Amino acid sequence: MPKPPLTLYLAAPRGFCAGVDRAIRIVELALEKWGAPVFVRHEIVHNRFVVDSLREKGAVFVEELEECPSDRPVIFSAHGVPKSVPAAAEARQMLYVDATCPLVSKVHIEAARHHANGLQMVMIGHAGHPETLGTMGQLPPGEVLLVETADDVAHLTPRDPQQLAYITQTTLSVDDTAGIVAALQARFPAIVGPHKEDICYATTNRQHAVKAMAPKCDAILVIGAPNSSNSKRLVEVGRSAGCAYSQLVQRAIDIDWRALDGITSIGITAGASAPELLVNEVIEAFGARFDLTVEQVETAVENVEFKVPKVLRESV
């Protein structure tokens, strides 16, 4: 029996960003340099396949620094950590490597600069997300006010409405964030914004590709983890751009084939912490069931690369 035809639209860019690639290389180089075990505070990036692969090589993942022995290296995840974490590591004379994405570090520096100028910060982000916790933890308690939605802006009680600046988590929806910024500017006209938006290039590019792809697709699958902020935003962007069936899957095994019965087109993308190997796995699964025509939807070309810390570039 012949397989039904299916056009598979493949978003580009998709998958690993430069910050994720750098963070994974940091763990691999640390294992090469110092041997196993190397401890990692929090998942290095939000992808179970990646974390499990590094665990097999000798990485030990923990949630808090207290779980790490003082005599083994510890790596801080790509999402960033509060200032108290490296301070505690130094107090214990631990060897640590900070794998915070440089674009997250940029937001940390912005927050510190505004604080030094006497401004109170408003952070647009998701409560409890490691990146939000790390960024808010750059300043003393009370110096960063968190908003998650435009509605939250009405309930803000800043110390001085004339002395405010805003920063954002790097993995938010571009469109949702624009609405929150507009609400902040309407209520606090004097609020200071970043010189360049905080939402990172990779998040923006992946969302643009999904927007371009969505009108062509009966369904969209985003390959990513359920705790990955940028992956979940891609699902939301797909739905808002006109593809009602946009779903998150971690692996090919998670695909709900019954829900896809009768489709003639599918869009595939991957969050910034999902490896291309998982994309290929999903494409192969569709190839086994459909007569595939694969078309790439490319909206940007990425050539960003971040160096690993100097300590890992020296005689590995």
N, C-alpha and C positions, 0 to 999 in steps of 0.2 A: 504493500500500500504506500503510495507516494506521501512524502511529508508535506504538510501545508506550508505555503510560502510565508516568510516573515522578514520584514525590513528591520534590521537592528541598527539604531542610531547610537553611536558611541561618542560621548561628550569628550571634548578636549579643550582645556586641560581637565584632568581628573587625577585622583589618587595622590600619592605622596607630594608634599610640598617641601621646600628647602629646609624648613625648621624641623620637620619630622625626620627627614633623611639625615640631618645632622645629629639629632638626638639618638637615633638608632646607631649611627656610626660611633658616637661617643661611648655607648655601652659596649659595642664590639671591640673598640680599641682599648678600652679599660680592661676588658677580659684578656686581651692579648698582652697588655703591658704588665698587669698585676696578677693575672690568673684568677681562677674562681675560688671562692665566691666574690662577686661584686654586688653590693646592695644598691637597690634603686628605690628611692622614696616616691611612692605612688607609681601607677602605670606610666612607663616612659612616654608612651603615646596611647591614645584610647583605641586600641585594637587588640582583641584577644589573640588573634593569630600571631601578630608581631610579638606580643608579650610572651606567649607560650614558646615561640621560637628562641627568644633570648633566654628564657628560663632553662631551656634544654642545653644552652651553651654555658650556663653557670651563673646567670643573674638571679638574684633573690629579690622579689618585690615585697615591699612593706608599706604600710600606710604612714607610720610615724618614725621619726629619727630614733626614738627611744628603743625601737626594735632592732637597731643596728649595733653590732659590736664596735668598739672604738678602734680596733686594730685592722679593720678592713675598709677599703674605699667605699664611698657612698655617692650616688649620682642623683641630682635633683631633676625632676621630670621637665619636659618641654613646656609645661604649662606655667612654670614659675612657682616660687615659694615666698611666703612672708619673710621679712628680714630676720625674724626671730629664729628661723631654721638654720641658715649658715652661722648665725651668732652662737647657737647651741652647739653646732658641729665644731666651731673653733674653740669653744670652752672645753670640749672633750678632746681637743687636739686631734680631730679626725681628718683624714685626707678626703676631700670632697671635690666633685666636679659638677659645675652647674650647667645643665643641658637646656636651660630656659631658651626658648626661641628668641633670637635677636629682635624680632618684631614685637614680642611681648616685653622684652627688656626696654625697648624704646618707650613703651607706655609707662613703665616703672619710672624711667628718667623724667618723662613729662610730669608725672604726678609729683615727684620730688621737687622739680623746678617750680611748679605752681605753688606748692606748699611753702617753699623758701620765700616766695613772693607774697606770702600771707593769704593765699586763696584757699578756700575749702573746696574739696573735690566732690563732684557728682560722678559716680561710675554707672554706666549703662552696661548691665551684664546679668548673668543668671546666678541667683543666690545658691551658694554651696558648690558651684563649679570650681575646680582647682585653680583655674586661671584668675577668676574673680577673687578668690581667697588670697592668692599670692599677690595680686595687685593692691587690694585693700590693705594687705599686711605690710605694704611699703611705708605706710604713714601711721602715726599714732592713732589710737582708738578715737572715733568721732570725727576724724578729719576726712573720711570718705563716706559719702551717703550713697546708697545703692538704689537704683531704679531699674525695674525689669520691663515696664510697659509705659506707654504715654499717660495712662491713668494715674500711675504712681507719682507723676510730676506734681499733681495738685496737692499731694499730701506731704511734700518735702517741707522741712522746717530748718532752713540753713541758719547759720550763725549771723550772717550778713548777706542779704540778697545781692548786694553790690560787689561782693568779693567771692565769686564762684568761678570754677572752671569745670569742664567735663572731659572725661576719658571714656573709652569703651573697651569691652572685651573684644579680642581680635577675630572671633569666629561667629559673629552675629549675622542675622539677615540684614543685608544692605537696606532694603526697603523699610523694614520695621524700625531699624535704627534711625533712619531719616525722619520718621514720624515722631520718635521720642525726642530727637534733637530739636525739631520744630516746636514741640511742646515746651521744652526747656527754654528755648530762645523767646517764646511768646510770654512766658511767665517771668523769666529773668533776662531782660534785654542786655544786661551787662555781662552775661556769662561768657567766658573765654573758651574757645574750642582749640583742638590741636592744629598745628601748622598743616599737617597732612592727616587725613582720616586714619583712625586707629585700626579699623577693620582691615585685615591683611590682604595683600594682593592675591593670595591663593584662594581665600574665602570668596573674594569678589569675583575672580575669574571663573571659579567653579559654578557660582550662582548664575553668572551671565551665560555660560554654556548651557545650563539647564533651561534657562528662559528661552534661549534660541531653539532648543530641541523640543520643548514641551508641546507646542502646537501641532507637531508632526506625529505625536505618539499616542497610541491607545493606552499605554501604561509606561511608567518609569520605575526602574529599580535603582536605588542608591545603595551601593555596597559600603557598609560602614558599621560601626558599633553603636549599640543603643545608648551608650554614655558619651558618644562623640557629638559635641555641640555642632560642629560644622556639617556633619553628615545629616543630622536631624533638620538643620536649616535647609539643606538641599531638597529634602522631601517636601517641606513646606513651600519652597520656591516652585517646585514642580507643580504642586496643586494650584497655587495661586496664579501660575502662568498658563493654566488651561488643561492640565492633565490630571483629572480627578483621581485616577488610580496611580498614586505615587507612593511607593513603599520602601522601607529600609530592610535590607537583608544582610546578614553577616557573611554567609557562604551560599554556594549554589544549593546546598541541601535545605536551606530555609525558604526557597521559592515556593509559593502557593500556585501550583500549576493549574488547579481547578479555576482559580480566579482569573487566570490568563487565557482560558478557553475561548477560542474564536477571534483572538487579536490578530491584526495584520502588521502591527508595528510596535516596537518596544524601544525605549530609551534606556541606556545604561550609563551610569556614572559612578564615581567612587569618592568618598570623603578623603580629606587630606592625610589621614593616617591609615588608609587602606592600601595594601600593596597590589601591584599590577597582577601578580600571580592569582589573586582572588577574582579580578576582573576576567582574566583568561578562563578561569574555572567556570564562571557564569556563562561566558560566551559558548564554551564547549557544551554546557548543559542545554543551551538553546539549540545548538547545532545538532544535537542528538535527537531533538524532537521536531525541528522545523527545517525547511529548505531556506537557509539564511542568505540574505543580502546585507552586507555590513557597510554602513556609510558613516564616516566621521563628521561630527559637527564641531568644527574648530573655531573658537572665538578669540583665542589669544595664544601666543607662544611664550612659554616660560623658560628662562635661562638663569634663574637666580640660584646662587650657591653660597652657603655660609660655611666659614672655616670652623673646624673643631678647636677647642681650647688648646693653647700652646703646650700645656703639660702633656697632652696626648700626641702632639706632633714631634715631640723630642724623643728620639731613640726608642720607638715602639718595638 
